[in-house]
Amino acid sequence: AYKIISVVGEMKSSNPSLSKQTLQIEADTFSNLGCISLAEGTKGGAKTAVEYFEKFRDLSIAISNANGVNAAEANIAIAKSKHEGSSIVHNGEVLENLQKLYERMTGEFGEGSPHSILAGVNLGNTLHAANRWLLGWDDDSEYFA
């Protein structure tokens, strides 16, 4: 992963206008490093994960990848919550970001896509852990209570 970041960094120094695909590879690498850091289960790992997820978000913004931005913001909220030692299931910001991510995925890819299903499972698991439930799927209310 570090080699990919290094190679892309070298490419940026010689060619500042890299392709969207190359920048997406760099963004995905930062996202993966964030997940690995968060999986350490330590406060230090969570702090490092926030830094990687912020880089993922910034690159996603630069290449206009709204799904990446939403995923990064959800992961940042989760990592910050773990770094602060609080439970992610009672963090309203985490729940809101997971809801936004699910809405974006279903809107872009449809309800049956793997991306939408994973986002829905993550939202459902977090709601279940927080002893919250789904109210309905209309446009006038939030999905959870």
DOPA-11446 format. One record per residue (C-alpha): x, y, z. Coordinates in steps of 0.25 Angstrom, whole numbers, plus 5000, padded with zeros to 4 digits. Example, Ala and Ser with C-alpha at 12.3 -4.5 7.8 and 13.67 -1.06 7.14 Angstrom:
<sites>
504949825031
505549965029
</sites>
This chain:
<sites>
500050005000
501150105003
501850064990
500550104983
500550244990
501950264987
501850234972
500650324971
501350434979
502550424969
501550424957
500850554963
502250624964
502550604949
501050614944
500150694953
498950654945
498850504947
497650424942
496350414951
496650264951
498050284957
497550374967
496450274970
497450164973
498150264982
496850294989
496550144991
497950114996
497750225007
496350165010
496950025012
498050075021
497050145029
496250015031
497549935034
497850045045
496450045051
496549885051
497749905061
496649935072
497550035079
497350185081
498650215073
498150125062
496850205062
497550335061
498350285049
497150235043
496450375043
497750435036
497650325025
496150345024
496250495023
497250475011
496250375005
495150485006
496050595001
496450514988
494950474987
494550614987
495650654977
495150544967
493650574969
493450434975
492250464984
492150314989
493550324993
493250455001
492050395008
492850265011
494050345016
493150435025
492450305031
493850245034
494450375040
493250385049
493450235053
494950255055
494750385063
493750315072
494650195075
495850295077
495050365087
494650235094
493150255092
492250155086
491950175071
490550115073
490150245081
490850345072
489750415064
490750465054
491150315050
489750275049
489450395040
490650375031
490250225030
488850265026
489450365015
490350255010
489250155008
488350265001
489450294992
489750154988
488350114986
488050244978
489250214969
489350064968
487950014972
487549934984
488049804979
489549844976
490649794985
490949934989
489549964994
489449835001
490749855009
490349995012
488949945017
489549835025
490549935032
489350025035
488449915040
489549855049
489849995055
488450025057
488249885064
489449905073
488850035077
487449975080
486850065069
485950015058
485550055044
484250135044
483950145029
484550165015
483750295011
484450425007
483850505019
484450435031
485850385035
486050235034
486250215049
485650255063
</sites>
